[in-house]
Amino acid sequence: MRPAPLTQEAFAPFGDVIDPACAGEVRPINQGTTDRFHRLAAVEVGDGRAIVSVFRGRPCALPFRLRLMERHPLGSQAFVPLQGRPWLAVVCRDPHDASSYRAFACGGDQGLNYAPGVWHHPLLALEGVSDFLVVDREGDGANLEEVVVPFEILVE
């Protein structure tokens, strides 16, 4: 499976692309010294609370064999790269259906927000150890489901 470019249109069934180029509205703020690229992603936390963390991903080598998919049924999960390095996002509609898997090549200036319940592979950094700002849900309830990928899928 070869990753496709990350675009809002292609990623829309799985969540939001966090990229100023995807902004529907740009507002000048702070007396004109700053542009606000408004509402790039909708953070959903249900009855929990939103938290901000940093995830440090170790790089994977391509081709990479997918082994695990996960989802968070109670809230969204946003990833924004902090060092400008490219990375990968792999999603699927059904982890038991090989034809439902999609891979996206994310630029170092692009983040994304997985909608609640979207199956995705854990973080896939590419070029060196990479930090990501992560906004997700903390609170009561089971908000992590994992499935071992039952067949071989390679990301190249």
LINWO-V751048 format. One record per residue. RES is the residue in one letter. SS is DSSP state (A for helix, B for strand, O for the rest). PSI is psi as a letter, one per 20 degrees, with the letter a starting at -180 (NA if undefined). Layout:
[[RES:SS:PSI] [RES:SS:PSI]]
//
This chain:
[[M:O:p] [R:O:p] [P:O:p] [A:B:q] [P:B:q] [L:O:o] [T:O:q] [Q:A:g] [E:A:g] [A:A:h] [F:A:i] [A:O:h] [P:O:i] [F:O:i] [G:B:b] [D:B:q] [V:B:p] [I:B:n] [D:O:p] [P:A:h] [A:A:i] [C:A:j] [A:O:p] [G:O:i] [E:O:p] [V:B:p] [R:B:p] [P:B:p] [I:B:r] [N:A:l] [Q:A:k] [G:A:j] [T:O:i] [T:B:q] [D:B:p] [R:B:o] [F:B:n] [H:O:p] [R:O:m] [L:O:h] [A:O:q] [A:O:o] [V:O:p] [E:O:p] [V:O:j] [G:O:c] [D:O:j] [G:O:b] [R:B:q] [A:B:p] [I:B:q] [V:B:p] [S:B:r] [V:B:p] [F:B:p] [R:B:o] [G:B:p] [R:O:q] [P:B:q] [C:O:q] [A:O:q] [L:O:q] [P:O:q] [F:B:p] [R:B:p] [L:O:p] [R:O:h] [L:B:p] [M:B:q] [E:B:r] [R:B:r] [H:O:n] [P:O:i] [L:O:i] [G:O:r] [S:O:r] [Q:B:o] [A:B:q] [F:B:p] [V:B:o] [P:B:q] [L:O:i] [Q:O:j] [G:O:k] [R:O:q] [P:O:q] [W:B:r] [L:B:q] [A:B:p] [V:B:p] [V:B:r] [C:B:q] [R:O:h] [D:O:o] [P:O:i] [H:O:j] [D:O:o] [A:A:h] [S:A:i] [S:A:i] [Y:B:q] [R:B:q] [A:B:q] [F:B:p] [A:B:o] [C:B:p] [G:O:q] [G:O:i] [D:O:j] [Q:O:p] [G:B:r] [L:B:r] [N:B:o] [Y:B:p] [A:O:q] [P:O:p] [G:O:j] [V:O:p] [W:B:p] [H:B:q] [H:O:q] [P:O:r] [L:O:p] [L:B:n] [A:B:q] [L:O:g] [E:O:n] [G:O:r] [V:O:p] [S:B:p] [D:B:q] [F:B:p] [L:B:p] [V:B:p] [V:B:o] [D:B:a] [R:B:p] [E:B:p] [G:O:a] [D:O:q] [G:O:q] [A:O:o] [N:O:k] [L:O:p] [E:B:p] [E:B:q] [V:B:p] [V:B:p] [V:O:p] [P:O:j] [F:O:r] [E:O:p] [I:O:p] [L:B:p] [V:B:p] [E:O:NA]]
//
